[in-house]
Amino acid sequence: MQKDNYKIISDKIVFMKIPSLKGKGKWENAENISIALILLGAFILSLGIGLTILTPKGVPAILAMIGALISFVFTVVLIFIWLIKEIKGE
């Protein structure tokens, strides 16, 4: 087991370190945050779709719609970040 990726509290308790979203510059930070939020939106979308097995109305449908919206918005944001990075030549 690598000690770089894990924090050992005692002999039996091991926590995995959370990777940092920091990049080399502000555009890479924005890119990393956007990717993380796309993944969060996809998770919420999947949770909403999975919960529609129980009932197709109410909270599961709203979760699916919110997850789809979050994923879509931050995908568009990511495309604009890439466009800005290409224009600025970074």
C-alpha positions as CSV (number, residue, x, y, z in Angstrom):
1,M,0.0,0.0,0.0
2,Q,1.4,3.4,-1.0
3,K,1.6,5.9,1.8
4,D,1.3,8.9,-0.6
5,N,-2.3,8.3,-1.4
6,Y,-3.5,7.2,2.1
7,K,-3.6,8.8,5.5
8,I,-3.0,6.2,8.3
9,I,-4.7,7.0,11.5
10,S,-4.0,3.8,13.4
11,D,-3.0,0.3,12.6
12,K,-6.5,-0.5,11.1
13,I,-8.0,2.8,10.1
14,V,-6.9,4.1,6.7
15,F,-8.4,7.1,4.9
16,M,-7.8,7.8,1.2
17,K,-6.6,11.4,0.5
18,I,-9.0,13.4,-1.7
19,P,-7.2,14.6,-4.9
20,S,-6.9,18.3,-5.3
21,L,-8.6,20.2,-8.0
22,K,-5.8,22.8,-8.2
23,G,-4.3,23.3,-11.6
24,K,-1.3,25.3,-12.9
25,G,-3.4,28.3,-13.6
26,K,-6.9,29.8,-13.2
27,W,-8.1,28.2,-16.5
28,E,-7.0,24.8,-15.4
29,N,-8.7,25.3,-12.0
30,A,-11.9,26.3,-13.8
31,E,-11.5,23.3,-16.1
32,N,-11.0,20.8,-13.2
33,I,-14.0,22.3,-11.2
34,S,-16.2,22.1,-14.3
35,I,-15.3,18.4,-14.9
36,A,-16.0,17.7,-11.2
37,L,-19.4,19.3,-11.5
38,I,-20.2,17.4,-14.7
39,L,-19.5,14.2,-12.8
40,L,-21.7,15.4,-9.9
41,G,-24.5,16.2,-12.3
42,A,-24.1,12.7,-13.9
43,F,-24.3,11.1,-10.5
44,I,-27.5,13.1,-9.6
45,L,-29.0,12.2,-12.9
46,S,-28.3,8.5,-12.4
47,L,-29.7,8.7,-8.9
48,G,-32.8,10.3,-10.2
49,I,-33.2,7.8,-13.0
50,G,-32.6,4.9,-10.6
51,L,-35.1,6.2,-8.1
52,T,-37.8,6.5,-10.8
53,I,-38.1,2.7,-10.4
54,L,-39.9,3.3,-7.1
55,T,-42.1,6.2,-8.4
56,P,-42.0,8.1,-11.7
57,K,-43.4,11.2,-10.0
58,G,-42.0,13.8,-7.6
59,V,-38.5,13.9,-6.2
60,P,-36.9,11.3,-8.4
61,A,-38.0,13.1,-11.6
62,I,-36.8,16.4,-10.2
63,L,-33.4,14.9,-9.3
64,A,-33.1,13.5,-12.9
65,M,-33.9,16.9,-14.4
66,I,-31.6,18.8,-12.1
67,G,-28.8,16.3,-12.7
68,A,-29.3,16.7,-16.5
69,L,-29.3,20.5,-16.2
70,I,-26.1,20.6,-14.1
71,S,-24.3,18.2,-16.5
72,F,-25.4,20.2,-19.6
73,V,-24.6,23.7,-18.1
74,F,-21.1,22.7,-17.0
75,T,-20.4,20.9,-20.3
76,V,-21.1,24.1,-22.1
77,V,-18.9,26.0,-19.5
78,L,-16.1,23.5,-20.2
79,I,-16.4,24.0,-23.9
80,F,-16.1,27.8,-23.4
81,I,-13.1,27.3,-21.1
82,W,-11.4,25.2,-23.8
83,L,-12.2,27.9,-26.4
84,I,-10.8,30.6,-24.2
85,K,-7.6,28.6,-23.6
86,E,-7.2,28.0,-27.3
87,I,-7.7,31.7,-28.1
88,K,-5.3,32.9,-25.4
89,G,-2.8,30.2,-26.4
90,E,-2.3,28.8,-22.9
